[in-house]
Amino acid sequence: MDQSTMTGRLLVAAPLLQEDSFRRSVVFVVDDTADGTLGVILNRPLGMAVDEVVTDWGAYASEPAVMFSGGPVGADSGIALGAAGAGEPPPGWSPLEGLAPGLCLDAVGVVDLDGPPQVLGTALGAFRVFAGYAGWGEGQLREEIDEGAWFVVDAVASDVFTTSPEGLWARVLRRQGGRMALLSTYPDDPTMN
């Protein structure tokens, strides 16, 4: 797989990656450049409603309509992703730049939370807000991939806006087939196997 750009791809934590922040995580890569990589964890819902943090946006949040922990960096900042409907892209929505070739994610982009939610929110087919993000400096992520900490696989829009984030890690691995599908059943505690 060409990994020259990973924007729009998923980083799926290998079962042996036990760091609390990333254990069994699925990270959607929002931006990948020579300077580094930024992504958000798709399967870490938090217990607070979107409206508790981002006023007036809760009515537009996809189910589950809660904040998600995007990662361990900048937890006091937010990143919002939305799926634009057909037609002209709404103001305040920007497509992902430099998408990996062959991905069908043209409708997925970044939402400007300073824009008017009544206009932008109604123009989106899906919407999710992440507190914080996952970030890697120049070359750092590629080293982790080479060490076997991450699998890099193609994303689909339903991964980004999944209604059942708790099972996303296993679902993404299963759909890859082969060895990765087998890893989807890896026990939480291998010593109990």
C-alpha positions in Angstrom: 0.0 0.0 0.0 1.3 3.4 -0.9 1.9 5.3 2.3 3.2 8.5 0.8 0.2 10.3 2.2 -2.1 8.9 4.9 -4.7 11.6 4.9 -8.1 9.9 4.9 -6.7 6.6 6.1 -7.2 4.8 9.4 -4.5 3.9 11.9 -5.7 0.8 13.7 -3.8 0.0 16.9 -2.1 -3.4 16.8 -3.3 -5.6 19.7 0.1 -5.4 21.4 -0.1 -1.5 21.6 -1.0 -1.2 25.2 -0.5 2.6 25.8 -3.7 3.8 27.5 -4.3 6.6 25.0 -4.2 4.4 22.0 -5.1 0.9 23.2 -7.5 -0.6 20.6 -8.0 2.7 19.0 -9.0 3.6 15.5 -7.5 6.9 14.4 -8.7 8.8 11.3 -5.9 10.8 9.7 -7.1 14.3 9.1 -3.8 15.8 7.9 -0.5 14.1 6.9 2.4 16.2 5.7 6.2 16.1 5.7 6.1 18.0 9.0 3.9 15.5 10.8 0.5 13.8 11.1 -2.7 14.8 12.9 -5.6 12.5 13.5 -8.6 11.9 15.7 -9.6 8.8 17.6 -12.9 7.6 16.3 -13.9 5.1 19.0 -13.5 7.1 22.3 -16.9 8.6 23.1 -17.0 10.8 26.2 -19.9 11.0 28.6 -20.8 14.7 27.8 -23.3 16.0 25.3 -21.9 18.1 22.5 -24.1 21.1 23.7 -22.3 21.0 27.0 -19.0 22.0 25.3 -20.0 23.5 21.9 -23.1 25.6 22.4 -25.8 25.3 19.7 -24.1 22.4 17.8 -25.7 19.5 19.7 -28.8 19.3 17.6 -26.6 18.5 14.5 -24.3 15.9 16.1 -24.5 12.4 14.7 -25.4 9.6 17.1 -24.1 9.1 19.7 -24.5 12.8 20.1 -21.6 13.2 22.6 -18.1 14.6 22.5 -15.4 12.2 21.5 -11.8 12.1 22.8 -9.8 12.8 19.7 -6.5 12.1 21.4 -4.1 13.0 24.1 -2.9 16.3 22.6 -4.7 19.6 23.1 -7.7 18.1 25.0 -9.0 21.7 25.6 -9.3 22.3 21.9 -11.8 20.9 19.5 -11.8 19.5 15.9 -15.1 18.9 14.2 -15.6 16.8 11.1 -18.7 16.8 8.9 -20.0 15.1 5.8 -21.3 17.6 3.3 -24.4 16.8 1.4 -24.8 16.8 -2.3 -24.4 20.1 -4.2 -22.4 23.1 -3.3 -20.2 22.7 -0.2 -21.5 24.8 2.7 -19.6 27.8 4.0 -17.5 26.8 7.0 -16.8 23.3 5.7 -13.4 22.5 4.1 -12.6 19.2 2.4 -9.6 17.2 3.5 -6.5 18.3 1.6 -4.2 15.7 0.0 -6.5 12.7 0.4 -4.8 9.3 -0.2 -5.5 8.1 -3.8 -8.5 6.0 -4.4 -10.4 6.9 -1.2 -14.1 7.9 -1.5 -14.1 10.5 1.2 -14.7 13.7 -0.8 -17.7 14.5 1.4 -15.7 14.3 4.6 -14.2 17.6 5.8 -13.3 19.9 8.7 -16.1 22.1 10.1 -15.4 25.6 11.4 -17.2 25.7 14.8 -17.2 29.5 14.7 -19.6 29.4 11.8 -23.4 29.7 12.3 -24.6 26.2 13.3 -28.1 26.9 12.0 -26.8 27.3 8.5 -23.8 24.9 8.5 -25.4 22.2 10.7 -28.4 21.8 8.5 -26.2 21.4 5.4 -24.3 18.4 6.9 -25.3 14.8 6.5 -23.1 13.8 9.5 -21.3 15.8 12.2 -18.9 14.9 15.1 -16.8 16.9 17.5 -13.5 15.7 19.0 -11.8 17.1 22.1 -8.1 17.0 21.4 -6.2 15.1 18.7 -3.5 12.5 18.1 -0.3 14.0 16.7 3.1 12.8 15.5 6.1 14.8 14.6 8.1 14.4 11.4 8.8 10.7 10.8 7.5 9.6 14.2 4.4 7.9 13.0 6.2 6.0 10.2 8.6 4.7 12.8 5.7 3.4 14.9 4.2 1.8 11.8 7.5 0.1 11.0 7.7 -1.2 14.6 4.3 -2.8 14.2 2.3 -0.6 16.5 -0.3 0.4 13.8 -2.0 -1.1 10.8 -2.8 1.5 8.0 -6.0 0.7 6.2 -8.5 2.6 4.0 -11.3 4.5 5.7 -14.9 4.8 4.7 -17.2 7.7 5.8 -19.2 5.4 8.0 -16.1 4.8 10.1 -15.8 8.5 10.8 -19.4 8.9 11.9 -20.1 5.4 13.3 -23.2 5.0 15.5 -21.5 2.2 17.4 -17.9 3.3 18.2 -17.4 0.6 20.8 -17.1 -2.1 18.2 -15.2 -0.1 15.5 -11.8 -1.6 16.2 -12.9 -5.2 15.6 -15.2 -4.3 12.7 -12.4 -2.5 10.8 -9.9 -5.4 11.4 -12.5 -8.0 10.3 -13.3 -6.3 7.0 -9.6 -6.4 6.1 -9.7 -10.2 5.9 -6.8 -12.6 6.4 -4.5 -12.2 9.4 -6.1 -8.8 10.4 -9.6 -10.4 10.6 -8.2 -13.0 13.0 -6.7 -10.3 15.2 -10.2 -8.8 15.6 -10.9 -11.6 18.1 -7.7 -11.0 20.1 -8.7 -11.1 23.8 -8.4 -8.0 26.0 -6.2 -10.0 28.4 -4.2 -12.7 26.5 -3.2 -14.3 29.8 -6.9 -15.3 30.2 -6.9 -17.2 26.9 
